[in-house]
Amino acid sequence: MIDLKKLKLRGTGISVLYVEDDPKLLNNGSILFRKLFRDVYAAEDGEAGLEQFKKHNPDILITDINMPKMNGLELSKEVKKISPQTKIIIISAHDEKEILKHYINLKIFRFIKKPINVSELLNTLSLAIKEIKDEQNKQIFSTQQNKLLDNQSVMVLMLNEDTPIMANKVFLDFFNVNTIEEFNDKCSDFGALFLKHEGFLYNDANISWKEKIYSSEQNIFNVEMKDKDENINHFLLKYKTIPDDDTHVIISLDNITQLNLMHLYSKEVDTKKEEERGYMINLLTVLKENTAKLQMHNYYKGLSITNHGIIVDIDETHIVLKTNQMQLKAIQNEKRVVIVSETLPHSIICENIAKIEFTNQLAEFRSFYFIETSPITRKNVRVRPDDNYSVTLSVNDHNYGGDISIKDISVDAVKLKLDALPAGIHKEGSEIYIEIILNYDTEPVAIGSKGRYLREDEYDDSYSIVFMMDFGFDQKSALIKYIAKRQMALIREFKGL
């Protein structure tokens, strides 16, 4: 017995035209087909059916034989002229030899005799759907392959579940096989060919490479594989799912070994070296050409603003990014953006804005380079308080008397802006104590604890210093509530910019 829910799911995106001159049969059949397919069209005779077909070009035609104006065989002939791939199901009360001859000549998909057996009809529809989907998948693969083969280094592979079923010549040549069947005989697990490398795509004990792909928001991954001569090659892997089909996946592998980028992923990058910058631009150019999805990060008074974007232009002098209006607003406010992707060896900061085009959703920067830190490594939310607060800093029991303000605060750290460095601030063993009163609603939050100097940034007229704090449980609880309310206020403030 056909499972109607599964049949409906498999039939997603399939359209049907039903032609029948018996009004009762036409109505009942239409009701049944609309339970299975979203797009169902009906006609009461062959001529009306042909007009409907020309208008909607359905995937399946179900038609009676004996009808006024134009019978089912005549309709089928006209339909096959227009669309040879359409699946035609003929319904007739007679099992006549002449009909069977036309059935063969016209390549009719199936012939069903009246009275209609519903089970037989559903089984026929299931077979028609499968054949349509198979043809669509082959067409998708063929189209995708033709596009990708413009670059002869690109390998293309189609998987059914975990089994490779199609591959282009570049792929077969890389592994020194003649057919995909020969490849499957030599390799039972395609993912096992991916070499282990930190930050790259490969199978590990806890999660397969396909699970990593499906759980990630990005659409391009680094992969290492050995060729037929045991040479290690560096690829950018892209995957594409097929609409309304969760069993087939198209994989493309762009061989970028000749760009010599692997050292970027194997050591700390010295962005001051000119050759390092050249490698970075080469990598960004590849990501641009592959329309790789990147994460754009900004902060508004500590509030994280994150959206996807792509590179639309890149050379030695500038980089142009495309992202949405909200991220552009954040870029305009912060005057920079940080690009993050698992495909990149490090995050990249883009500064020195040349222009922002909200109409075209573009931002152009004149400066960009690798940075070791990344916005996604932040463990806790940090926000900048409003102006209604007070803060005191003491070092070795001496209160700091200069100008002091809070740049941001979290449950375990605070960043202070000072106009001068207090004596002893860098000395190990110095006693640092910070007290803060944050005013909001009717009840202020009073917190204070010992602090530990972590790092500093020097500016023309001030210093920005991060202190690690040891707030108690009650202080952290109160601070969490404050940060949550402050975040909501900042969201409203940012939207109003």
Salt bridges, closest charged atoms under 4 A:
GLU20 OE1 - LYS114 NZ 3.32
ASP39 OD2 - ARG38 NH2 3.56
ASP45 OD2 - LYS69 NZ 3.90
ASP64 OD2 - LYS114 NZ 3.25
GLU78 OE2 - LYS81 NZ 3.35
GLU98 OE2 - LYS101 NZ 3.67
GLU98 OE2 - HIS102 NE2 3.39
GLU131 OE2 - LYS87 NZ 2.87
ASP134 OD2 - LYS130 NZ 3.01
GLU135 OE2 - LYS87 NZ 2.79
ASP162 OD1 - LYS210 NZ 3.38
ASP173 OD2 - LYS169 NZ 2.80
ASP204 OD2 - LYS212 NZ 3.51
GLU217 OE1 - HIS308 NE2 3.22
GLU230 OE1 - LYS226 NZ 3.64
ASP245 OD2 - HIS248 ND1 2.93
GLU276 OE1 - HIS263 NE2 3.26
GLU276 OE2 - LYS267 NZ 3.05
ASP313 OD2 - HIS318 NE2 2.92
ASP315 OD1 - HIS318 ND1 2.82
GLU334 OE2 - ARG336 NE 3.58
GLU351 OE2 - ARG336 NH1 3.98
GLU357 OE2 - LYS355 NZ 3.29
GLU364 OE1 - LYS355 NZ 4.00
GLU364 OE2 - ARG366 NH1 3.12
ASP408 OD1 - ARG382 NE 3.62
GLU431 OE1 - LYS450 NZ 3.74
ASP441 OD2 - LYS485 NZ 2.55
GLU456 OE1 - HIS426 NE2 2.46
GLU493 OE2 - LYS301 NZ 2.60
